[in-house]
Amino acid sequence: MSQFFNQNNRGRGRGRGRGRGNPGHGFLSSGNSANGAFGNSTNNASFSGSPAFGAADGPVQVSIKGWRGDTEAALVKFLDNKVGRPVNIENINYIGDIMYISMSSRDIAQDLLKLNGIWFSGNKLSLQLRTHPVKFRSGANTRNAFGDGANNAGGAGSVSNTSTSNDSAIIKDRLMTLLQTRANTQSNSLDLSSLSQDSIITALGADPSRDGKIFKAILVIASQMYPNLETINLADNGFHSLKPIADIGAHFPDLKNLSLMNNLISDMRELDCLSSIGSTVPLARLSEIILIGNPVCDIELSQPNGAANYLEKVQARFPTISMLDASPVAPLSHPGQPSVDSNSSVAPKQMPFPAEHVFAENQGISDLVNAFVPGFFALYDGNRASLADIYAPAAQFSLMVDSTQPTSTFARNNPNSQKHIDFSTYIRISRNMTRMKSHQKRISTLASGHAAVMQAILQLPATHHPVKEAQKFSFEAWETHVPSAGSPPQVLAMVVVHGEFTENTSQNVLSFDRTFVLAPSPPGSTAATAGSPCIIVNDMLTIRRYNGFHSWGSSQDGASAPAGIIGSDLAPEQQEMARVLQEQTGLTAEWTLKYLENYGWNYQLAISEFPQVRGSLPADAFQ
């Protein structure tokens, strides 16, 4: 399951608004201009004393020294706790290391003064009520996140020559607060999506979509605070170029999941700076990337053979990925291992004993399976609602999308295996226990009870299981005895079916494993009335990309080759490739072989060129 479709850390507002009149925590005073990211750091502002600012009917100002031991957000929380109620700060401004906070309640200000001398994060705080408050005038450049501002020396109470180091400390403090609100330390993930809408970023006067320096700073600080991040979400940030995050591999060498969804990337070459093509520190351990919502996806997928070419281009840059746009793909290599050459010849694995097509513990179990399996899939494909008759009242059902597709030669060369598959319908209820850490999620994705089971299977896509083609299916079945207090053990049948099915609408071909726990139909039950010899107690379905049936089929019997195909010495993957091409083109068996041989058994090239070649073929080339 994709790491980006179950995010729990998506808060907005970021805890910055405790009744404050100035958006963005009052970091910029009203009318303050911001002149770009990380520009001049002199922060020269003009201030003047104003008795009216501290009048009884106006805001009250308190200055705080010695707060640098922790973040600004931690200090505000500390003050709230010590006062025993929200301080309700309206504005925060700075001169050097002194923080100036303003609030409307004089009572709260008096309570704050009682904290003078208290220790906070190893530092002693000094709090003073400003009877002649410093006024941060509208239009004067009080400190923004980038240290910009003109120092207008002179004037009553003017302050000048604030140090660059103080500016940097304030910037870092704000960005640390941002990261604290967006990081999930339990899942080692960081949500940096939609930064331009974040109140902390807007208060800093930054525009992430136009100036990438903010991302460079965030990645540096994040690597110091959370060096073990595995997941980063950078969706909805208006990226045209990925240069602002080109150093992400240097900061997070173990990054596994990256979302760039819903940005403005229009050229696949923009990804080069994150890969070995254009970076000396690429994302070498990446297992998932999401690019959907970028123009480059539409451009690539609209081309002939677009899905396969799109996958090929992404994997050329990130060969270790096993998930692309929330769909499983076969990785070309694993971290620390060289990429797999899809054209290389890999010897098939040999079992130390002959592989049986089917296994049944005894004749009774064999008869049961041969009656149950065809009947079940006939109803599942043709009248799924009628399966309600044969699920037990307390039945359970679960589905898992298996993203660990084997990287066999067959899977790499088979067109059905390489086709871009949308697994979203299945992922919504997938119960992949290797990825799912939440106990509540594990419970909620297990359909328990007759009604819940039927609701789950009825929402899955309509399918066709070619059960009449016996070579495409295999099963194992045996009896098991379950102890029952005060009565004889209950006899159950365990049936595991391996095979394939086609989705009616998309025509996607998928492989599956389905494990049934069956019990005898109780006399008088709906199952018995319907003529079923058994009821389903448990049903576990696993689906994956198509991986053929050569694992249990015999290449000697020729059953998997297209009808009439010449050459019984074809490898299983060639037989399957020929069968699919013959179905899609209508070529005869002989011409199917000629055509594939002409293109070096490169299916993707052969099928993409067929519309142009078709007119030049003789009439007898077609069935």
N, C-alpha and C positions, 0 to 999 in steps of 0.2 A: 504494500500500500504506500502510495505516495506520502512523503513527510509533510506536504504542504496542504493537505486537505483535512487536517485534524489539528489545526493550530489553536492552542488555548490562550496564547498571549497576544491578544490583539487589541489591547485597551486603547482608548482615545481619551484625550484630555490629560492623561498622564499625571494625574494627581497635582495639577499646578494651579487650580483655580479657587482656592478656599475663599470665596466671597470677594475676590479682588476686582476692583473696577477696571484695572488696566490689563487687557489681554496679554498673555505671554508673561505672566508673573511680574509685569511692570519693569522688565529689564531695560527697556527703552522708554524714556519719558515721552510724553505726547509730542508728536511732531518731529521726533528724532529721525534723522536721515541715516540710512545705511548705504555705504558706498562700495559694496563688493566684499568678497570673502577673503579674509586673511590679508588685508591690505596693510596700511600704516598702523602702527601699534602705539601711537603716542597718547591716544585717548585724552586729548586736551579739551576740557570743557570749561565753561564759565558758569559760576554759581554766585548767588548773592543772598545775603541774609534777608529774611522777611518775617517780622513778628506776626504778620497775619497768618502765616502758614501754621503756626501753633496755637492759634486762637481757639477758644472753647467751642466755637461752631465749625471748626475746620479740622483737617487731619492732624494727627499727633505723630511726631517723628522721634524715633529712638535710634541711637547709634550703637553698634556692636563691634567690639574688637576681640580678637583672639578666636575667631570661629573657624579658622583654616584647617582644623584637625580632621574635618569630614566634609561631606557635600552640603550644599545649601539646603537641599530637600531634607537631609537628615537633621540639620539645625532647626528647620521649621517644625518638624515633627517633635523634636526634643522640647522646644518651647511650648508647643501645644500640650504635651504631656505634663510638663512642670506647672504650667498655669492652670491646668485642669479643664480647659475649654479651648476651642479654636481661637487662635490669635487674630485670624481674619486680616492678613496683611494685604494692603491695597497696592503698594509699590515697593520695589527693592532697587536701590541704586548703590553705587560704590564710589569711593575715593580711596585709591590705594588699597590697603587691607581692611579698611573700615566699611562695614555694611550699614546702610541707612534704610530703615524700614518705616513705612507710614501706615497708620491705621486710623479708623474713625472713632474708636473707643478709648477715652482717656483712662477709664477704669482698667482696661487690659494693659495699657501702657504702664500704669502704676504697679500692676502685678508683675510685669516684666522687670521693673527696676528692683524688685525684691530678690531677683535671681542674680544681681550683680555679684561677681566673684565666684559664681558656680563653675564647676569644671565640666568641660564638654570635649570628649575625645582627646583627653590628655592636655587640653589647653584651658586656661582660666579666662572666662568671659568677663568683659567689662561693658556694662550697659549704662547708657546715659540718656536722659530725656532732654531733647534739644529745645530749650526755651526760645532760642533763636534758630529755628531750623534752617538747614541748608536747602535752598530751593534749586531744584534741577529744572532750569527754565525750559519752556517749550521752544524748540528750535536749536537749543544748544546741544551739541553732540555729547551727551552723557554716554557712558561706555556701552557700545554694542559688542556683539560677539567677536568682531574682527579687529577691535582696537582702533577703529577709524574715529576721526573727530578732529576738529580744529581747536587748538588751544588758544582761547581768547584771554590772554593775560590781562590782569587789572580788574577793577570793579570791586565793590564791597564784598568781602568774603571770598574772593576768587581763589581757586586752587589750580595749580599747574604742575607740569613735569611728572605726571604719573608714570611709573616705570612700565617698560614692555613686559617684564616678568609678571607683574600684577595682572596685566591684560590677559596674558596667556593662561594664568591660573584661573581666571574667571571663565574663559572660554572652555577650558578643560572641565571645570566644575559643572558647567551647564551640560556639556556633552556626556559627562559621567552620569548625570541625573537622567538624561534621555535614555542611555543604555540600560540603566537599572530598571526603567519602566518597560523596556522592550525585550529583555533577556529572560529566558527560561532555563535556569541552571539544571533542572531535573532532566530535560531533554537535550541539553547543550545546543539550544537554538536561539537565534536572534532575529527578531522581526524588524526589518528596516524598510518596510513598505510604506508608500505614501508619505514620505518625510516632509514634503512641502506643505502638508496639511497639519503637521504637528505643531502645537502651540509653542513648544520650546524652540523649535527651529525658526518659526516666524518671529519669535521674540529676539532671536539672534540676528535678525535682519538678513537671513540667508535665503537664497533661492537655489535649492539643489538641482533643479532641472536646467539651470543656466551656468552654474559654476560648480565644477566637480571637486573643488578643494575641500568642501565640507565632508564629502565621502572619504577623502584621503585621511582627514583628521579623525573621523569616526572609526575607521578601520584600525588606525594606530592605537587609539585609546581602547577599543574593544579587544584588541589582541593582548593588551596589558591586563585588562579586567577579566576576560574570558578566553584564555589561550587555547582551550580545548573545544571550541565550537565545532559542531559537525553539520549544522543546518543554518543557512542564512537566507532570508526572504527579502529580495530587493525588488519586489513587484511594484508597479504603478509609480515609478520615479521619473518618468519622462526621458529615459536614456536614449539618446541617438547614438552615442559612442560609449564603449565600455572602458575607455582609458582611465576614468576616475577610479575604477576599482581594479585596475590592472595588477596591483600588488596584493590582491586578496590571497593568492597562493603562498606568498611569502609570509603573510601574517597568520594564515590558517592552513598549514600544510596537510592537516587531516580532514579538511572539509569534504563531506560526503554528499550533501544535498544543497543545491542552489536553485532558487527561483528567480527568473528574470521576466516573469509573466507580465503582460500588459505594459510593455514599454514601447519605444519607437525604433527599435533596431530593424534596419531594412537590408542589411548586407551580412551574409554569413561570415565574412572576413572580420567583422567586429569581434567575433569570438576568439580570434587568433591570439589576442593579448592575454587570454586566460589559459591557453593551451601551449603545448611544446612547440607549436608552429611559430609563435611570436613571443614566448616568455621563457626565461631561464628558470623560473619557479612556477611551473604550471600546476593546475589542479589535478595532480596525479592520482588522487584517491577518490575522485568524484564517482558516485554511484547513481546520482539522479540529477537531472537538469530539466527545468521547465521553461519553454520558450513561447508557449501559446500566447496569443494576444499581441504578438509583434508582427509588423508587416512582412518580415522575412519568412515567416511561416506560410502566409498566404501566397507569397511569391513562389516559394519552393514547391508547395503542394499543388499549385495550379499548373505546373509543368508536366509534360508527359512522363509517366513513371515517377511522379513527384514524391510519393511517400517513401519509396525505396531510396531515391537519390537524397532526399532530406535526411533520412536516417544515416546514410553513408557519409554525408558531409559532417554531420554532428559527431559521429563516431570516429571520423578521421582526426577530430580534435580532442575528443574525450573517449578513448577506446574502452575505458573501464566502466562506463555507465550501464546499468541494468534497468533503468527507468528513464523514459523520455516522454515528457508531457503526460505524466501519470499513467503511461502504458509500459508494461514490461518489454524489454528488448534483450537480445543475447549479447553480453559483453564480449568484445573482441580480445580483451586481456583482463587480467586481474592486477591489482596494485603490486608493483614489484616484479611483474612478469612481462615479457615482451608481447606485443600484439600478435594476434593469430592471423595468419595469411589465409584469407578465405579461399584462395586458389590452391593451397597446399594440399597434398594428399595425406590423409590421416588414416592409418590402418584401423579398422573396426575392432572394438574390444571383443576378446574371445572369452566366453564363459567356460569354466572348468567342467561343465556338464551340459548336456543338451537342454535347451530351453523348451518347456512345454507350452503349447498354445493355450490350454485350459487345464485346470486342476479341480477335481471334485473328490471329496473324501470317500464317498460311496455312491452307489447307483441311485439311492433315494435322493440324495442331495443333488446329483446330476439331473435327475428328472425334474426336481423342483425348480432348479435354475433355468433349465431349458423351457419351462412353462412360464416362469415369472418374468425373466428378462425381456423377451419379445413383447409380452403383454404390457409390461410397465411402460416401455418406450413408445409403443404404439399409442397408448393413452397420453403420455407426456407430450408427444408431438401433435396428436390429433384432437384430443379432448381432455386437456389437462385438468379441468375442473372436476372431472369424474374420478380423479385419483383420490378425492376425499373419501371414497368408499373403503380404500385399503390402507389409509394411515391410521394407526392406533390413536385412541383419545389422548394419550399422554406422549405422543410421538415427538421427536426432536429432529430439527433440520439445521444444518449449517453449510455455508459455502465459503470456499477460500479461493482467491486468485493467486496462483503460484507465480511469483516474479523471478524465481530462480530457474529460468529456462536453460536446459543443457545446451552447451555450445558444440553440438555434434556437427559433422560435415553435412549431414542431411538437413539439419535446421538452418544452417548458413546458406544452403543453396536452394532450398525449397521455396517457391514463391508464396505459398500459403503461410509458411513460417515467417517470412520476412515482411508480409503485408502489415501496414500500420493498422493496429486494432484499437478501437475505443472500448476500454474495459469499464468505463464509468458506471454503467448500469449494474455491473457485478460488484465493483469496489464499494458501492454504498452499503452493501450488507456483508462484505467480505470479513471473514473471521480468521485472518492470518495470524496465528499465535506467535510466530517468530517476530512480527513487527508490532503487534498490539500489546502495549504495556499496561494500559488502563484496565483495572478489574471491572469497572462499570461497563466499559466498551465490550469486554469479553462476554459479559452477561447479556447485554442488549442485542448483540448480533447472533445469539443462539435462539432460534425460533423454537419455543417450547409450547406444546399443546396443539391439538388438531387445527384450531382456527389460525394460529400464528404460522404454522407450517404451510398451510394452503395460501395464506396471504403472501408469504415469501416466494413460493415457487410460481405463483401466478404473475408476479411482477417481472419475472425473468423473460428474456426475449424468446419468441417462438422459434422452434428448432426442428431439424430433421436428423434422426439417427439412422444411418444406413444398415440396420440390423440384418438385412437379407444378404449383405456382403460379409460373410462370417469371418473372412481373413482380417477384417478391420477391427475385430473385437477379441478380447481375451478376458477370462475371468478365473478367479479362485473361489472355492466355496467349501465350507466345512461346518460341522456341528460343534456347538459349545453348550455346556450345561451350567446354568446359573442356580446356585443354592437358593432355596426358599424356606423360610422358617415354618416348621410345622407341616410341610407338604413336600412331595417329591421335587427334585430339581427341575427347573424349567428348561426344556430343550429349545435352543435358538439356532438359527442358521446365519452364519456370517458369509456374505457374498460381496466380493470386490470385483467391479467391472471396469475394464480399461477400453477406451475406444475413442471415437471422434463424432462430432456433430457439426452441422452447418446451420448458421443463423439465417432464418428465412428472409429477413429484410436486407441485411448487409451482405449476405452470402459469404461471411467470414467462416472459415473452417477452423475449428478448435479441437484440441485434445482434452480428454477428461479422465478422471478416475472417480468412481462412485462406490461408496461403501454402504451396504445395507445390513441392518440387523433385522432379521425376519422371525416372526413367531407364528405358530399355527393359527388359522382363523378360528375364533371362538364360534361354537354352534349358534346359529341364529343371528350372528353379527351381519352388518352391512357388507363386509368383505365376503363372508360365506354366501350371502344371498346373491352377490354379484358374480359368484363362481371363482373367487380367488382362493387358492389354497393357503394363503398366508396374509398376515398384516405386517406393515412396516413399523418397527419400533424406533429405529434410528436411521437417518439418511444423511450422509456426509458427501458433499460434492466438491471436487477440486477441478478447476479449469486452468488451462495454460495455452500458450501458442501451439500451433499444430506441430507435432513431432512424429507424424507418421505411425506406421504399425510394423516397421522392420524389426523392432526389438523382439517381437515374438513371431513374426512371419518368416517363412522360409524363402530365400531368394531362388531356390531351385524349382519351386513349383510354378513360378511365373504368374501367380495369382494376382500380384500387385501391378503387373504390367498392363498397359492399355490393351484392349481387345485387338488382336491381330498384329501386335507390335512384333517386328522382326528383331532377333538378337536376344536370346535368353540369357546371355552373359552380361547384361546390363546390371550395374550396381543398383541397389534399392532406390537411392536418391535420383538416379537417372530414369528409372522406371516411373517414379512418381512425377518427375518433371515432364516426361513425355506424355503421361496420362493427362495432366492438367493442360498442357499446351494443345493436345489433340482436342480436348473438350472446348477450349476457348477459340480455336482457329477453324475446326472442322476439317483439318487435313487428314489424309489417310495415314495408316500406320507407317507405311514406307516413307512418305514424304515428311512425316513428323520427325523421323530419325534423321533424314537427309538435312532437314532445316536446322535441327539442333546441332548436328555435327558441323554444319557450315559456320555456325556462330560459336563454335568451341564449347558447346554445352553451357553457354552463358544465357540463362533463361531471361534475365531482365533485358539484355540487349536484344535477344531474339523477339520477345513479345513487343518491345517498343518499336522495332523496325518493321513488324509485320504489316501494318496498314500501308506502308509505302511499297512493300515487296509483293503484297497480295495480287495486284494486277498483272504482275509478270509471270505468275505461276500458271501452269497448264490446267485445263479443266479436270483432268484425271488426278490432280493432286488433292482434290477435295472428295469427301465422302458423298 
